[in-house]
Amino acid sequence: MEEQDWVRQAQHGDINAFNELVLSHQDQAYHLAYRMLHDNAAAQDAVQEAFIRAYQHIRSFRGGSFKAWMFRIVKNKCLDQLRANKRKPSQPLIATNAEGDEWEDPIWLEDDKQLPEQEILHKEVAAAIQQCIDQLPEQFRLTVILVDVQGLNYKQAAKIASAPVGTIRSRLARARVKMQGCLQHFSELLPRKFRLKSRSLS
Amino acid sequence: MKPHAKKSKRDWVLLSAYLDGDLSGRKKDNLLRRLKHEPGLQAALENLEHVKKVLGSLPKKKAPRDFRISPEMVEKPIIPSFVRMLQIALAGAAVGLMVLLSLEFFNVLPLHQTALVDRDMLEKETAAVQPEMQTAPFEEPIFPIIEWHTPDRYAGLGAGIGGGGGDGSASSQLPPWVVLLPDAELSLSELATVGDPVEKELAQTSSEQMEGSVEESMRDGTDSGPILGIRPSEEQGKIFGAQPKESAHIAAEPELKPASVLENLRWIEIALLAMLLLTGIPALILTKKSRKIQGD
């Protein structure tokens, strides 16, 4: 059965048909939410609420890409969550070393005794990249995640972000320049092939 | 040729779009030409490419649990949502206001008719009272008219000071309720001693009444007093004829009922309008927000 059939059945109230759609999109939806929020529990809540809301309002879906429609709901849930966090900022856990200096890498909490060295390095790189993503403004963050992390094209990203393609193009360029500046701080962590040329930043 | 020239925002957008294959035609040709001659631009493109690769290398996060939904999770609450209640209140207020305004516009409400009937009755009764007043032109009113100096309209009757009149004989031609005062300022009690006995009596009566009303007006600070010819506030707007109390009753009574009903109607309209605003604005904001969350 194709996605459109599941959608049609879900629109007639078939919850099992809708759950088929959930199964086919939940990984990508969670990935988007996690990259946006950088918090496992918050990302899970956002995705679950988004699926519930999608089912409650599936009759308002007027065709087209179900994935784009679903991701738009996930995106809105994430933005709500980020705004709520801004209103009620929580105290972050800041790791310090023996000298009392702040650690830059947040993966210290994870137990990496069992992981091979290469994997630890990958985790550190991923943490550094995520830290740079977190520093971007909300809309830039969303654009960069949709296009560069999720691999969507400009048109799909525009649909999910509810913005014109021109805006996506501009946001993406600016987000990449910002990322470039941030990643230079972690250049030692990055593999040689990913190291940036500093002169292009001017 | 600008090997290390500062890149503009437009350059970055062009490079970024070129990187994603979103550039075509003349724009792409121009950029390729510039890339050949500008090493700085070439380096910028390489760095953007690295950023894209770095971001693409982020591991894909798998869903840590099953997000499938159950019927219990999607059950709608029995109590209607706040937005729904606001929308219902808004619709109710709008309909109520529309009905009231259209009833008023098309004269369906009997208020105007009642007002017209009352006005006809008033005109008829006033017309009945007026001939009586005309047939008895010198009938004594309740309050005497006090004229300072010599008014022109009594000059022909020889009652003016300095106008040739003045022995008191001509004053008998004046209406009995007209009291003429000399140029000098006299107190009201002194007036009682001027003129003939009838005038004295009138002046005495009026002085007592006026002093009383002057005192009252001085107490509440509303009226300027009878000397200036302004009636006390409670007597303003009333018709005094042969039967002054009855006429005043006729003049004041019929307009009271429709006015109060109309006033109530206005208050209802204002309340409905306020309700429209108070429910409409939050409903609009919340509905917009809800649509945004749903992604419509």
Interface residues (C-beta under 8 A of the other chain):
Chain A: I15 F18 N19 V22 L23 Q26 D27 A29 Y30 H31 Y34 R35 N40 Q44 V47 Q48 F51 I52 R53 Y55 Q56 H57 S60 W69 R72 I73 K75 N76 K77 D80 H122 V125 A126 I129 Q130 I133 V144 V147 D148 V149 G151 N153 Y154 S162 R169 S170 L172 A173 R174 R176 V177 M179 Q180 L183 L190 K193 F194 R195 L196 K197 R199 S200 L201 S202
Chain B: H4 K6 K7 K9 W12 V13 L15 S16 A17 D20 D22 G40 A43 A44 E46 N47 L48 H50 V51 K52 K53 V54 L55 G56 S57 L58 P59 K60 K61 K62 A63 P64 R65 D66 F67 R68 I69 S70 P71 M73 V74 K76 K292 I293 Q294 G295 D296
